[in-house]
């Protein structure tokens, strides 16, 4: 799961590739001439001027989003319902996930993304409505998921108007 998250954030992978490329170029250069020293210094400064703002923005905007809510299951503390605001703008976009287990063996089940312009209205809440049931409430509809008690896999959503 962690490797998948790394591939979902190419800015970090691109930054690592640039750092490794610069390191290999510095190791491979011969610094006997004055022009090779000046050229390498200019390249490192240019990469710093371009790379530092990109690194700052990637950490400031955090592609993972901002956690809004997190609730453990009523009978299973290893089943956690999370709500994350993943918007890069003022208007919120909420991603709802079910996490089963923890650490490297954790499974992230994506239940959906709710945003203002998707026809469902404003996102209101996501909560456990029973031991193995999740209810996501929006302004115009209610979505219910049933969680398999053994595997932790959520069912297909059942949608009802509100």
Buried (B, 14 or more C-beta within 10 A) or exposed (E): EEEEEEEEBEBBEEBEEBEEEBEEEEEEBEEEEEEEEEEBEEBBEEBEEEBEEEBEEBEEEEBEBEEBBEBEBEEBEEBBBBBBBBBEEEEBBBBBBBBBEEEEEEBEBEBBBBBBEEEBBEBBEBBBBEEBBBBBBBEEBBBBBBBEEEEBEBEEBEEEEE
